Amino acid sequence: MKVHLDTDLGGDIDDLCALAMLLKWPKTEITGITTVADDRGIRAGFTRYALKLAGKSDIPIKAGADVSLGRYRVRCGYQDKRYWPEAIEGADNLLDEALALLKESITEGAIIIGIGPFTNLYLLDKKYLGILRKAKLFLMGGYIYPPRSGYPQWGHNYDFNIQVDVEAAKYVLENSSPTLVPLTVTIETFLRQVYLKRLKQSDGLNRLIAKQAGIFADEEKMAEKYGLTCLKLPRDIINFQHDPLAAAIALGWRDGVEFEKLPLCFDVQNGWLKERIDKSSRRFYRVVTAIDGEKFSRFWLEKVTAKT
């Protein structure tokens, strides 16, 4: 199975967790990785370092859409030097090289897993008109149904991947046939403090995840924000596993996963993208509507720490 990862790795730590899982998934070839919301290629540099730790330096990686394009609603920050064992150099390729890598992956029939803003996909279709309709897309993002009781009661404004570049998100959703893995489902997953011991005893990439998770836990304090206030989340939660869940579903994870085909429409209201069910719509989207978050979170830990 061929896959291409489009990621904003280097911000929230779940992108790195997703990459680690993809690298351990059997019978999977990563045809390429493109970074989005990059800043002079630093995210691509982070990704290149992670691949080197995993002994996978042969995987092509290109820096995609840069923050200098001015497309993003908020500043897309990235991790400081505490998160990485050494100084990281950014990639210096041209944006067109990243789009060409994406195009090549689609042409090869690779599954495209989008776990960052949709900017690269938007720019890809603008350059190669109609290519997204040929792509097997799985996108982390969406807000169709509200969160279930017991989980954070976030609004649509928390849906970073879609709301940070609304123009790109609306265009991509209307010009492709993606499977959506919504935010309101991914918040039922978790990375826990209790997992760190096992990660530290594993390989170099997992030790890096454990290092970053410790810093992230101290900074974000999700155990206090959500572990103590959301009855269905563990008290020692460090982060949500948004991106690993989307990647696993793209690769065929189905244990406890439910899908619906929904007729959706997309409207921009006061600068925000609103997704709504419209029974008169002729466009149906495959949407993940339910998961077993506990089961997936344990599965992720087993997968990334498995010996190959």
C-alpha positions as CSV (number, residue, x, y, z in Angstrom):
1,M,0.0,0.0,0.0
2,K,1.4,3.4,-1.0
3,V,0.7,6.5,1.1
4,H,1.7,10.2,1.0
5,L,1.7,12.2,4.2
6,D,0.9,16.0,4.1
7,T,1.7,17.3,7.5
8,D,2.4,20.4,9.7
9,L,4.8,18.3,11.9
10,G,6.7,20.4,14.4
11,G,3.8,22.1,16.2
12,D,1.4,19.9,18.1
13,I,3.2,16.6,18.8
14,D,0.5,14.3,17.3
15,D,2.0,14.7,13.8
16,L,5.2,13.0,15.0
17,C,3.0,10.3,16.6
18,A,1.3,9.7,13.3
19,L,4.6,9.5,11.4
20,A,6.0,7.0,13.9
21,M,2.9,4.8,13.4
22,L,3.1,5.0,9.6
23,L,6.7,3.9,9.7
24,K,5.7,0.8,11.6
25,W,2.7,-0.1,9.5
26,P,3.3,-3.4,7.6
27,K,3.3,-3.5,3.8
28,T,3.2,0.3,3.5
29,E,5.4,2.4,1.3
30,I,5.6,6.1,2.0
31,T,6.0,7.6,-1.5
32,G,6.6,11.1,-0.1
33,I,6.0,13.6,2.7
34,T,5.2,17.3,2.2
35,T,5.0,19.9,4.9
36,V,2.5,22.7,5.1
37,A,2.3,26.0,7.0
38,D,6.1,25.7,7.0
39,D,8.5,28.5,7.8
40,R,11.6,28.5,5.6
41,G,11.5,24.7,5.6
42,I,11.9,24.1,9.3
43,R,9.0,21.6,9.5
44,A,10.6,19.7,6.6
45,G,13.8,19.8,8.6
46,F,12.1,18.4,11.7
47,T,10.6,15.6,9.6
48,R,13.9,14.8,8.0
49,Y,15.5,14.4,11.4
50,A,12.7,12.1,12.6
51,L,13.1,9.9,9.5
52,K,16.8,9.7,10.1
53,L,16.2,8.5,13.6
54,A,14.0,5.8,12.2
55,G,16.5,4.8,9.6
56,K,14.2,6.0,6.8
57,S,16.2,8.8,5.2
58,D,15.4,7.5,1.7
59,I,11.8,8.8,1.9
60,P,11.4,11.9,-0.2
61,I,10.4,15.0,1.7
62,K,9.7,18.5,0.5
63,A,8.7,21.8,2.2
64,G,5.3,23.0,0.9
65,A,3.3,26.1,1.5
66,D,5.1,28.6,3.6
67,V,3.7,31.1,6.2
68,S,5.1,33.9,4.1
69,L,2.3,33.3,1.6
70,G,0.1,35.1,4.1
71,R,-2.8,32.6,3.9
72,Y,-3.1,31.8,7.6
73,R,-5.6,33.2,10.1
74,V,-3.2,32.9,13.0
75,R,0.6,32.6,13.4
76,C,1.5,28.9,12.7
77,G,4.2,28.5,15.3
78,Y,6.6,25.6,15.6
79,Q,8.5,23.9,18.4
80,D,11.5,25.6,20.0
81,K,14.9,24.0,20.5
82,R,13.9,22.2,23.7
83,Y,11.9,19.7,21.7
84,W,14.8,18.5,19.6
85,P,18.2,17.0,20.6
86,E,20.1,19.2,18.2
87,A,19.8,22.2,16.0
88,I,17.6,21.5,12.9
89,E,18.3,23.0,9.5
90,G,15.3,23.8,7.3
91,A,14.8,22.5,3.8
92,D,15.3,25.0,0.9
93,N,13.4,23.4,-2.0
94,L,10.9,25.4,-4.1
95,L,7.2,25.1,-3.5
96,D,6.7,23.6,-7.0
97,E,8.9,20.7,-6.0
98,A,6.5,19.8,-3.1
99,L,3.5,20.1,-5.4
100,A,5.3,17.9,-8.0
101,L,5.9,15.3,-5.3
102,L,2.2,15.3,-4.3
103,K,1.2,15.0,-7.9
104,E,3.6,12.0,-8.4
105,S,2.1,10.3,-5.4
106,I,-1.4,10.7,-6.7
107,T,-0.4,9.4,-10.1
108,E,1.1,6.3,-8.4
109,G,-2.2,5.7,-6.7
110,A,-1.0,6.5,-3.2
111,I,-3.4,7.3,-0.4
112,I,-3.0,11.0,0.5
113,I,-3.2,11.6,4.2
114,G,-3.7,15.2,5.1
115,I,-3.1,16.0,8.8
116,G,-2.4,19.7,8.5
117,P,-4.0,22.8,6.8
118,F,-5.3,22.1,3.3
119,T,-3.1,24.7,1.6
120,N,-0.8,22.3,-0.3
121,L,-3.8,20.4,-1.7
122,Y,-5.5,23.7,-2.8
123,L,-2.3,24.9,-4.5
124,L,-1.9,21.5,-6.1
125,D,-5.3,21.6,-7.7
126,K,-4.8,25.2,-8.8
127,K,-1.6,24.1,-10.7
128,Y,-2.9,20.7,-11.9
129,L,-6.6,21.5,-12.3
130,G,-8.8,18.5,-11.4
131,I,-6.1,16.3,-9.9
132,L,-7.9,16.2,-6.5
133,R,-10.8,14.4,-8.0
134,K,-8.5,11.6,-8.8
135,A,-6.9,11.5,-5.3
136,K,-7.7,9.0,-2.6
137,L,-7.9,11.6,0.2
138,F,-8.2,11.1,4.0
139,L,-8.3,14.4,5.8
140,M,-8.1,15.1,9.5
141,G,-10.7,17.8,10.1
142,G,-14.3,18.6,10.1
143,Y,-17.1,19.6,12.5
144,I,-20.4,18.1,11.4
145,Y,-21.8,16.8,14.7
146,P,-20.9,18.4,18.1
147,P,-18.6,16.6,20.6
148,R,-20.2,13.8,22.7
149,S,-20.8,14.4,26.4
150,G,-17.8,13.7,28.5
151,Y,-15.3,15.2,26.0
152,P,-14.2,18.8,25.5
153,Q,-17.2,20.8,24.2
154,W,-15.2,22.7,21.6
155,G,-16.8,24.8,18.9
156,H,-16.0,24.8,15.1
157,N,-13.3,27.4,15.7
158,Y,-11.1,24.8,17.3
159,D,-10.9,22.9,14.0
160,F,-7.5,24.3,13.1
161,N,-6.8,22.3,9.9
162,I,-9.9,23.7,8.3
163,Q,-10.3,27.1,9.9
164,V,-6.7,28.4,9.6
165,D,-7.0,28.6,5.8
166,V,-10.7,28.7,5.0
167,E,-10.3,29.5,1.3
168,A,-8.2,26.4,0.8
169,A,-10.4,24.2,3.0
170,K,-13.6,25.1,1.1
171,Y,-12.0,24.6,-2.3
172,V,-10.5,21.2,-1.4
173,L,-13.7,19.9,0.1
174,E,-15.8,21.1,-2.9
175,N,-13.3,19.7,-5.5
176,S,-12.5,16.3,-4.1
177,S,-14.1,13.2,-2.5
178,P,-12.3,12.9,0.8
179,T,-13.0,10.7,3.8
180,L,-13.2,13.1,6.7
181,V,-12.0,12.3,10.2
182,P,-13.6,15.1,12.2
183,L,-12.2,16.9,15.2
184,T,-15.3,16.0,17.2
185,V,-14.3,12.3,16.8
186,T,-10.5,12.6,17.2
187,I,-10.9,14.3,20.6
188,E,-12.0,10.9,22.0
189,T,-8.4,9.7,21.6
190,F,-5.4,10.3,23.9
191,L,-1.7,10.1,24.6
192,R,-1.3,9.3,28.3
193,Q,1.5,9.9,30.8
194,V,1.5,6.2,31.6
195,Y,2.6,5.5,28.0
196,L,5.8,7.3,28.4
197,K,7.8,4.6,30.2
198,R,7.2,2.2,27.4
199,L,8.1,4.8,24.7
200,K,11.3,5.6,26.5
201,Q,12.3,1.9,26.5
202,S,11.7,1.7,22.7
203,D,13.6,3.0,19.7
204,G,15.1,6.4,19.1
205,L,12.0,7.9,17.5
206,N,9.8,6.8,20.3
207,R,12.2,8.2,22.8
208,L,12.0,11.5,21.0
209,I,8.2,11.3,21.2
210,A,8.5,10.7,25.0
211,K,10.8,13.7,25.3
212,Q,8.5,16.0,23.4
213,A,5.5,14.7,25.3
214,G,7.0,15.6,28.6
215,I,7.7,19.1,27.5
216,F,4.3,19.4,25.9
217,A,2.6,18.2,29.1
218,D,4.3,20.8,31.2
219,E,3.4,23.6,28.7
220,E,-0.2,22.7,27.7
221,K,-1.4,21.1,31.0
222,M,-4.1,19.1,29.3
223,A,-4.4,16.8,32.4
224,E,-5.6,19.8,34.3
225,K,-7.7,21.3,31.5
226,Y,-9.4,18.1,30.3
227,G,-8.3,15.1,32.5
228,L,-10.0,16.6,35.5
229,T,-13.0,18.1,33.7
230,C,-14.0,15.6,31.0
231,L,-15.4,12.4,32.5
232,K,-14.5,10.2,29.5
233,L,-10.8,11.2,29.3
234,P,-8.0,9.8,31.4
235,R,-6.7,12.0,34.2
236,D,-3.2,11.7,32.9
237,I,-3.9,12.8,29.3
238,I,-1.0,14.6,27.6
239,N,-2.6,15.3,24.2
240,F,-5.2,14.1,21.7
241,Q,-4.1,11.7,19.0
242,H,-6.0,13.5,16.2
243,D,-3.5,12.8,13.4
244,P,-2.6,9.2,14.3
245,L,-6.3,8.3,14.2
246,A,-6.8,9.8,10.8
247,A,-3.7,8.1,9.5
248,A,-4.8,4.7,10.9
249,I,-8.2,5.0,9.3
250,A,-6.6,5.8,6.0
251,L,-4.6,2.6,6.3
252,G,-7.6,0.5,7.1
253,W,-8.1,0.6,10.9
254,R,-11.7,-0.3,11.4
255,D,-12.0,-1.6,15.0
256,G,-14.8,0.4,16.5
257,V,-14.9,2.8,13.6
258,E,-18.3,3.9,12.1
259,F,-18.8,5.8,8.9
260,E,-21.8,7.7,7.4
261,K,-22.3,9.0,3.9
262,L,-23.5,12.5,4.5
263,P,-24.8,15.2,2.0
264,L,-22.7,18.2,3.0
265,C,-22.6,21.8,2.0
266,F,-19.9,24.4,3.0
267,D,-20.6,28.0,3.7
268,V,-18.3,30.8,4.9
269,Q,-19.9,32.9,7.6
270,N,-18.0,35.8,9.2
271,G,-14.7,34.3,8.0
272,W,-15.4,30.8,9.4
273,L,-16.2,27.7,7.4
274,K,-19.4,26.0,8.4
275,E,-20.2,22.5,7.3
276,R,-23.8,21.5,7.3
277,I,-25.9,18.5,6.3
278,D,-28.1,19.5,3.4
279,K,-30.5,16.8,2.1
280,S,-30.8,18.6,-1.2
281,S,-27.1,18.4,-1.8
282,R,-25.9,16.0,-4.5
283,R,-22.4,15.7,-3.0
284,F,-22.1,13.0,-0.4
285,Y,-19.0,12.7,1.8
286,R,-17.7,9.7,3.7
287,V,-17.4,10.8,7.4
288,V,-16.2,9.0,10.4
289,T,-18.9,9.4,13.0
290,A,-17.9,7.1,15.9
291,I,-14.7,5.4,17.2
292,D,-13.5,3.6,20.3
293,G,-11.0,6.1,21.6
294,E,-9.6,3.9,24.3
295,K,-9.1,1.0,21.9
296,F,-7.4,3.1,19.3
297,S,-5.1,4.8,21.9
298,R,-3.8,1.4,23.1
299,F,-3.5,0.2,19.5
300,W,-1.3,3.2,18.7
301,L,1.1,2.4,21.6
302,E,1.3,-1.2,20.6
303,K,2.0,-0.3,16.9
304,V,4.7,2.2,17.5
305,T,6.6,0.2,20.1
306,A,6.3,-3.1,18.1
307,K,9.7,-4.5,17.0
308,T,10.1,-4.9,13.2
